[in-house]
Amino acid sequence: MAFYLNVVLSIVSVALIMIIILQSRGAGLGGLGGGGDFGGAGFHVRRGIERLLFNITIGLSATFFILALVTVILVG
C-alpha cells in the first residue's frame, strides 16, 4: 500500500511542478504587447487557459497535501 501511495504522490508532485512552471512562463507574456501589469499594483482577472491552470494548481496542491497526510498516517 505504501508503494502505491508513494507512486501516486510522486506523479502528483511532478504534475504540480509542471503546472507551476507553465504558469510562471506565461506570466511575462502579457507585457510583450505593451500591456504591463504596472508592477503588480492592479487587480488581474484570470481568463481562459490562465484560469484553467490556476484551478488545476489548486486541485493538485490539495491532492498533494491530502496524499502526504494519508501516507504519513498509514505508513508512519
N, C-alpha and C positions, 0 to 999 in steps of 0.2 A: 504494500500500500504506500509506503514511504517513497519508494522508487517512482511510482506513478505521479504522486504529488510533486516530487522534485522535477519531473519531466514537464508537467503542466506549468509549474511555476517558472521554469526556465523559458518555455515557449512564450508565456505571457510577458516575462521581463524583456525578452528580445523584441517582441511586438511593441511594447511600450516605448522602448528606446528608439525604434524606427519611427514611430508616430511623432515623438517629441522632436527628433531630428528633422522630419518633414515640416513641422510647424516652425522651427527656427529658420529654416531655409526660406520659407515663404513669407517671413516677417518683413524682410527688407525689400521685397519686390514691389511694394506699393509706392516707394519713393522714386522708382525709376522714371515715372511719368511726371514728376514734379509735385505729386501729391503726398508730401511727407506727413508724419503724424505729429509734428510740432513739438517734438521732444517728449511725447507720451502724455501731454497735458490734457488731451481731449478724450471724449468717450468714443469708443470704436465699436460698431455693430458688426458682429460676425455674420457673414452670409456665405451661402454655397458650400464649397469644399472646406473653407476655413471653419465653418460651424460644425461640419461633419467630423473633421479632425479633432476639434475641441471636445465634442461629445464622446468620440471614441477614446480619447485620452482619459476622460473622467471614468468611463466604464472599465477600461483596462487597469487604471490605478486602483479602483475599488476592488476589482477582481484580484489583483496582485496582493493587496492588503489582506483580504479575506483568506486567500490561499496561504499566505505566510502565517497567519494566525492558526489556521487549521493544521498546518504542518507542524508548528511548534507544539500545539496541544496534543496531537496524536502521536508524534514521534518523540517529543521531548518529555 
